[in-house]
Amino acid sequence: MIQYALSYTDGEVYGFVESDRMPDLPPGQIAHVMVERVPCFPRMAAPTTKLYVINGELQKVGPDEVPALRAEKNAEINAWKLEANNTYFDFQGKQIAYRESDRVEIQAINNVVLLTGEMPADPDWPAAWKTVDNTWLPLPDVETWKAFNLAIAARGTAHFKRAQELKAGLATATTPAEIDAIRW
């Protein structure tokens, strides 16, 4: 028989029930399937400690633990942003890989353009960039190269903006479930 933890929408658990005794839940209440059975409602260490369902698991959370949950989520947001910045950017309808080796190669071309005011004259320079889908994107002149770099900057700015939006939501989150619900 399946056991459920019953909670409010913020994740705070108020009881447990077996599947054959499941009541009709009013709006604002949720039934969570329990992976491990809970024989009775867990004893809380303090009256201000509450039981929550977080990431599908029961967790006892006191008011002093919410700042620690916020700090963990803040670090998670930073990691999401870093991962997003190390994937790709869009330019002229194509995805351009943007991992460490890609950035080194782009910087090398930037150095040539900065020092000479022209695209590379090296006969091995293809005057194009290989895209994620393995096609070539022409980069024939300095103006196109500048637009290519502006696309990189725009992608980074968009990631920064998204991270700041998530952190603003994190600052106003008051429950573990609200904190847990913040996703990239």
CYANA upper distance limits for C-alpha pairs under 8 A (distance plus 0.5 A):
  1 MET  CA     18 GLU  CA      7.29
  1 MET  CA     19 SER  CA      6.88
  1 MET  CA     20 ASP  CA      8.20
  2 ILE  CA     18 GLU  CA      6.42
  2 ILE  CA     19 SER  CA      5.77
  2 ILE  CA     33 VAL  CA      7.59
  2 ILE  CA     34 MET  CA      7.81
  3 GLN  CA     16 PHE  CA      7.48
  3 GLN  CA     17 VAL  CA      6.26
  3 GLN  CA     18 GLU  CA      4.99
  3 GLN  CA     19 SER  CA      6.36
  3 GLN  CA     33 VAL  CA      6.69
  3 GLN  CA     34 MET  CA      6.07
  3 GLN  CA     37 ARG  CA      6.99
  4 TYR  CA     16 PHE  CA      6.08
  4 TYR  CA     17 VAL  CA      5.86
  4 TYR  CA     18 GLU  CA      6.73
  4 TYR  CA     19 SER  CA      7.46
  4 TYR  CA     31 ALA  CA      6.22
  4 TYR  CA     32 HIS  CA      5.68
  4 TYR  CA     33 VAL  CA      5.12
  4 TYR  CA     34 MET  CA      5.85
  5 ALA  CA     13 VAL  CA      7.02
  5 ALA  CA     14 TYR  CA      8.29
  5 ALA  CA     15 GLY  CA      6.47
  5 ALA  CA     16 PHE  CA      5.02
  5 ALA  CA     17 VAL  CA      7.14
  5 ALA  CA     31 ALA  CA      6.18
  5 ALA  CA     32 HIS  CA      5.56
  5 ALA  CA     33 VAL  CA      7.04
  5 ALA  CA     34 MET  CA      6.96
  6 LEU  CA     13 VAL  CA      6.10
  6 LEU  CA     14 TYR  CA      6.43
  6 LEU  CA     15 GLY  CA      5.73
  6 LEU  CA     16 PHE  CA      6.20
  6 LEU  CA     17 VAL  CA      7.90
  6 LEU  CA     29 GLN  CA      7.47
  6 LEU  CA     30 ILE  CA      6.22
  6 LEU  CA     31 ALA  CA      5.15
  6 LEU  CA     32 HIS  CA      6.86
  7 SER  CA     11 GLY  CA      5.92
  7 SER  CA     12 GLU  CA      5.68
  7 SER  CA     13 VAL  CA      4.59
  7 SER  CA     14 TYR  CA      6.08
  7 SER  CA     15 GLY  CA      7.67
  7 SER  CA     29 GLN  CA      6.07
  7 SER  CA     30 ILE  CA      5.73
  7 SER  CA     31 ALA  CA      6.97
  7 SER  CA     32 HIS  CA      8.21
  7 SER  CA     52 TYR  CA      8.24
  7 SER  CA     53 VAL  CA      8.22
  8 TYR  CA     12 GLU  CA      6.07
  8 TYR  CA     13 VAL  CA      7.15
  8 TYR  CA     14 TYR  CA      8.08
  8 TYR  CA     28 GLY  CA      6.24
  8 TYR  CA     29 GLN  CA      4.91
  8 TYR  CA     30 ILE  CA      6.55
  9 THR  CA     28 GLY  CA      5.86
  9 THR  CA     29 GLN  CA      6.17
  9 THR  CA     30 ILE  CA      6.91
 10 ASP  CA    175 THR  CA      7.12
 10 ASP  CA    176 PRO  CA      8.14
 10 ASP  CA    177 ALA  CA      5.74
 10 ASP  CA    178 GLU  CA      6.95
 11 GLY  CA     52 TYR  CA      5.63
 11 GLY  CA     53 VAL  CA      5.72
 11 GLY  CA     54 ILE  CA      7.57
 11 GLY  CA    176 PRO  CA      7.92
 11 GLY  CA    177 ALA  CA      5.72
 12 GLU  CA     50 LYS  CA      7.33
 12 GLU  CA     51 LEU  CA      6.29
 12 GLU  CA     52 TYR  CA      4.90
 12 GLU  CA     53 VAL  CA      7.18
 12 GLU  CA    177 ALA  CA      8.39
 13 VAL  CA     50 LYS  CA      8.21
 13 VAL  CA     51 LEU  CA      5.96
 13 VAL  CA     52 TYR  CA      5.82
 13 VAL  CA     53 VAL  CA      7.30
 14 TYR  CA     51 LEU  CA      8.40
 15 GLY  CA     41 PHE  CA      7.40
 16 PHE  CA     38 VAL  CA      8.39
 16 PHE  CA     40 CYS  CA      8.49
 16 PHE  CA     41 PHE  CA      7.91
 17 VAL  CA     21 ARG  CA      6.85
 17 VAL  CA     22 MET  CA      6.69
 18 GLU  CA     22 MET  CA      6.83
 25 LEU  CA     29 GLN  CA      6.52
 25 LEU  CA     30 ILE  CA      7.68
 32 HIS  CA     53 VAL  CA      8.39
 32 HIS  CA     56 GLY  CA      7.94
 34 MET  CA     56 GLY  CA      8.50
 34 MET  CA     57 GLU  CA      8.43
 44 MET  CA     49 THR  CA      6.47
 44 MET  CA     50 LYS  CA      7.55
 44 MET  CA     51 LEU  CA      8.46
 44 MET  CA     60 LYS  CA      7.87
 45 ALA  CA     49 THR  CA      7.11
 46 ALA  CA     62 GLY  CA      8.32
 48 THR  CA     62 GLY  CA      6.45
 48 THR  CA     63 PRO  CA      7.23
 49 THR  CA     60 LYS  CA      6.98
 49 THR  CA     61 VAL  CA      5.90
 49 THR  CA     62 GLY  CA      4.53
 49 THR  CA     63 PRO  CA      7.29
 50 LYS  CA     60 LYS  CA      6.17
 50 LYS  CA     61 VAL  CA      5.88
 50 LYS  CA     62 GLY  CA      6.70
 51 LEU  CA     58 LEU  CA      7.16
 51 LEU  CA     59 GLN  CA      6.20
 51 LEU  CA     60 LYS  CA      5.04
 51 LEU  CA     61 VAL  CA      6.67
 52 TYR  CA     57 GLU  CA      8.50
 52 TYR  CA     58 LEU  CA      6.13
 52 TYR  CA     59 GLN  CA      5.81
 52 TYR  CA     60 LYS  CA      6.81
 52 TYR  CA     61 VAL  CA      7.52
 52 TYR  CA    176 PRO  CA      7.71
 52 TYR  CA    177 ALA  CA      7.94
 53 VAL  CA     57 GLU  CA      5.77
 53 VAL  CA     58 LEU  CA      5.17
 53 VAL  CA     59 GLN  CA      6.77
 53 VAL  CA    177 ALA  CA      7.82
 54 ILE  CA     58 LEU  CA      6.83
 54 ILE  CA     59 GLN  CA      7.15
 54 ILE  CA    176 PRO  CA      7.44
 54 ILE  CA    177 ALA  CA      6.64
 54 ILE  CA    180 ASP  CA      7.16
 55 ASN  CA    180 ASP  CA      7.75
 61 VAL  CA     65 GLU  CA      6.52
 61 VAL  CA     66 VAL  CA      7.91
 61 VAL  CA    176 PRO  CA      8.22
 62 GLY  CA     66 VAL  CA      7.71
 64 ASP  CA     68 ALA  CA      8.31
 65 GLU  CA     69 LEU  CA      6.89
 66 VAL  CA     70 ARG  CA      6.68
 66 VAL  CA    174 THR  CA      7.88
 66 VAL  CA    175 THR  CA      7.53
 66 VAL  CA    176 PRO  CA      7.15
 67 PRO  CA     71 ALA  CA      6.71
 68 ALA  CA     72 GLU  CA      6.76
 69 LEU  CA     73 LYS  CA      6.71
 69 LEU  CA    176 PRO  CA      7.61
 69 LEU  CA    179 ILE  CA      7.74
 70 ARG  CA     74 ASN  CA      6.53
 70 ARG  CA    170 LEU  CA      7.19
 70 ARG  CA    171 ALA  CA      8.35
 70 ARG  CA    179 ILE  CA      7.20
 71 ALA  CA     75 ALA  CA      6.82
 72 GLU  CA     76 GLU  CA      6.75
 73 LYS  CA     77 ILE  CA      6.63
 73 LYS  CA    170 LEU  CA      8.31
 73 LYS  CA    179 ILE  CA      7.60
 73 LYS  CA    180 ASP  CA      8.17
 74 ASN  CA     78 ASN  CA      6.85
 74 ASN  CA    167 LYS  CA      7.29
 74 ASN  CA    170 LEU  CA      8.21
 75 ALA  CA     79 ALA  CA      6.75
 76 GLU  CA     80 TRP  CA      6.66
 77 ILE  CA     81 LYS  CA      6.71
 77 ILE  CA    163 ALA  CA      6.76
 77 ILE  CA    166 LEU  CA      7.85
 77 ILE  CA    167 LYS  CA      8.11
 77 ILE  CA    183 ARG  CA      8.49
 77 ILE  CA    184 TRP  CA      7.69
 78 ASN  CA     82 LEU  CA      6.72
 78 ASN  CA    163 ALA  CA      7.71
 79 ALA  CA     83 GLU  CA      6.61
 80 TRP  CA     84 ALA  CA      6.59
 80 TRP  CA    184 TRP  CA      7.16
 81 LYS  CA     85 ASN  CA      6.60
 81 LYS  CA    159 HIS  CA      6.50
 81 LYS  CA    160 PHE  CA      7.63
 81 LYS  CA    163 ALA  CA      6.97
 82 LEU  CA     86 ASN  CA      6.78
 83 GLU  CA     87 THR  CA      7.15
 84 ALA  CA     88 TYR  CA      8.23
 84 ALA  CA    159 HIS  CA      7.55
 85 ASN  CA     98 TYR  CA      7.98
 85 ASN  CA    155 ARG  CA      8.18
 85 ASN  CA    156 GLY  CA      6.80
 85 ASN  CA    159 HIS  CA      7.58
 86 ASN  CA     98 TYR  CA      6.07
 86 ASN  CA     99 ARG  CA      5.36
 86 ASN  CA    100 GLU  CA      7.76
 87 THR  CA     97 ALA  CA      6.50
 87 THR  CA     98 TYR  CA      5.71
 87 THR  CA     99 ARG  CA      6.33
 88 TYR  CA     95 GLN  CA      6.58
 88 TYR  CA     96 ILE  CA      5.69
 88 TYR  CA     97 ALA  CA      4.73
 88 TYR  CA     98 TYR  CA      5.04
 88 TYR  CA     99 ARG  CA      7.83
 89 PHE  CA     95 GLN  CA      6.11
 89 PHE  CA     96 ILE  CA      5.81
 89 PHE  CA     97 ALA  CA      7.19
 89 PHE  CA     98 TYR  CA      7.20
 89 PHE  CA    151 ALA  CA      7.48
 89 PHE  CA    152 ILE  CA      6.58
 89 PHE  CA    155 ARG  CA      6.56
 90 ASP  CA     94 LYS  CA      5.98
 90 ASP  CA     95 GLN  CA      5.08
 90 ASP  CA     96 ILE  CA      6.56
 90 ASP  CA    151 ALA  CA      7.23
 90 ASP  CA    152 ILE  CA      8.37
 90 ASP  CA    155 ARG  CA      8.24
 91 PHE  CA     95 GLN  CA      6.92
 91 PHE  CA     96 ILE  CA      7.51
 91 PHE  CA    148 PHE  CA      6.92
 91 PHE  CA    151 ALA  CA      6.63
 94 LYS  CA    131 THR  CA      7.05
 94 LYS  CA    132 VAL  CA      8.11
 94 LYS  CA    137 LEU  CA      8.46
 95 GLN  CA    131 THR  CA      6.40
 95 GLN  CA    132 VAL  CA      6.06
 95 GLN  CA    133 ASP  CA      8.06
 96 ILE  CA    130 LYS  CA      7.93
 96 ILE  CA    131 THR  CA      5.41
 96 ILE  CA    132 VAL  CA      6.09
 97 ALA  CA    102 ASP  CA      7.08
 97 ALA  CA    131 THR  CA      7.27
 97 ALA  CA    132 VAL  CA      6.38
 98 TYR  CA    102 ASP  CA      5.73
 98 TYR  CA    103 ARG  CA      6.56
 99 ARG  CA    103 ARG  CA      6.73
100 GLU  CA    104 VAL  CA      6.86
101 SER  CA    105 GLU  CA      6.86
102 ASP  CA    106 ILE  CA      6.63
103 ARG  CA    107 GLN  CA      6.46
104 VAL  CA    108 ALA  CA      6.74
105 GLU  CA    109 ILE  CA      7.09
106 ILE  CA    110 ASN  CA      6.66
107 GLN  CA    111 ASN  CA      6.59
108 ALA  CA    112 VAL  CA      7.08
109 ILE  CA    113 VAL  CA      6.77
109 ILE  CA    119 MET  CA      8.07
109 ILE  CA    120 PRO  CA      7.56
110 ASN  CA    114 LEU  CA      6.46
111 ASN  CA    115 LEU  CA      6.52
112 VAL  CA    116 THR  CA      6.36
112 VAL  CA    117 GLY  CA      7.98
112 VAL  CA    118 GLU  CA      7.72
112 VAL  CA    119 MET  CA      7.33
112 VAL  CA    120 PRO  CA      6.70
113 VAL  CA    117 GLY  CA      5.29
113 VAL  CA    118 GLU  CA      5.54
113 VAL  CA    119 MET  CA      6.02
113 VAL  CA    120 PRO  CA      7.64
113 VAL  CA    142 VAL  CA      7.73
114 LEU  CA    118 GLU  CA      8.37
117 GLY  CA    142 VAL  CA      8.08
118 GLU  CA    141 ASP  CA      7.99
118 GLU  CA    142 VAL  CA      6.67
119 MET  CA    127 ALA  CA      8.45
119 MET  CA    140 PRO  CA      8.21
119 MET  CA    141 ASP  CA      6.67
119 MET  CA    142 VAL  CA      6.48
120 PRO  CA    125 TRP  CA      7.02
121 ALA  CA    125 TRP  CA      7.70
127 ALA  CA    138 PRO  CA      6.58
127 ALA  CA    139 LEU  CA      5.67
127 ALA  CA    140 PRO  CA      5.84
128 ALA  CA    136 TRP  CA      6.43
128 ALA  CA    137 LEU  CA      5.65
128 ALA  CA    138 PRO  CA      4.57
128 ALA  CA    139 LEU  CA      5.16
128 ALA  CA    140 PRO  CA      7.48
129 TRP  CA    136 TRP  CA      5.99
129 TRP  CA    137 LEU  CA      5.62
129 TRP  CA    138 PRO  CA      7.03
129 TRP  CA    139 LEU  CA      7.41
130 LYS  CA    134 ASN  CA      6.36
130 LYS  CA    135 THR  CA      6.21
130 LYS  CA    136 TRP  CA      5.15
130 LYS  CA    137 LEU  CA      6.80
131 THR  CA    135 THR  CA      5.95
131 THR  CA    136 TRP  CA      6.57
131 THR  CA    137 LEU  CA      7.25
139 LEU  CA    144 THR  CA      6.28
139 LEU  CA    145 TRP  CA      6.60
140 PRO  CA    144 THR  CA      7.29
140 PRO  CA    145 TRP  CA      8.34
141 ASP  CA    145 TRP  CA      6.81
142 VAL  CA    146 LYS  CA      6.57
143 GLU  CA    147 ALA  CA      6.86
144 THR  CA    148 PHE  CA      6.65
145 TRP  CA    149 ASN  CA      6.86
146 LYS  CA    150 LEU  CA      6.66
147 ALA  CA    151 ALA  CA      6.71
148 PHE  CA    152 ILE  CA      7.24
149 ASN  CA    153 ALA  CA      6.93
150 LEU  CA    154 ALA  CA      6.59
151 ALA  CA    155 ARG  CA      6.72
152 ILE  CA    156 GLY  CA      6.85
153 ALA  CA    157 THR  CA      6.60
154 ALA  CA    158 ALA  CA      6.63
155 ARG  CA    159 HIS  CA      6.81
156 GLY  CA    160 PHE  CA      6.69
157 THR  CA    161 LYS  CA      6.60
158 ALA  CA    162 ARG  CA      6.68
159 HIS  CA    163 ALA  CA      6.67
160 PHE  CA    164 GLN  CA      6.72
161 LYS  CA    165 GLU  CA      6.72
162 ARG  CA    166 LEU  CA      6.79
162 ARG  CA    184 TRP  CA      8.16
163 ALA  CA    167 LYS  CA      6.65
163 ALA  CA    184 TRP  CA      8.29
164 GLN  CA    168 ALA  CA      6.61
165 GLU  CA    169 GLY  CA      6.90
166 LEU  CA    170 LEU  CA      6.60
166 LEU  CA    182 ILE  CA      7.16
166 LEU  CA    183 ARG  CA      8.12
166 LEU  CA    184 TRP  CA      8.08
167 LYS  CA    171 ALA  CA      6.62
168 ALA  CA    172 THR  CA      7.23
169 GLY  CA    173 ALA  CA      6.71
169 GLY  CA    182 ILE  CA      8.07
170 LEU  CA    179 ILE  CA      6.63
170 LEU  CA    182 ILE  CA      7.75
173 ALA  CA    178 GLU  CA      5.91
173 ALA  CA    179 ILE  CA      6.20
174 THR  CA    178 GLU  CA      7.20
174 THR  CA    179 ILE  CA      7.93
175 THR  CA    179 ILE  CA      6.86
176 PRO  CA    180 ASP  CA      6.48
177 ALA  CA    181 ALA  CA      6.52
178 GLU  CA    182 ILE  CA      7.42
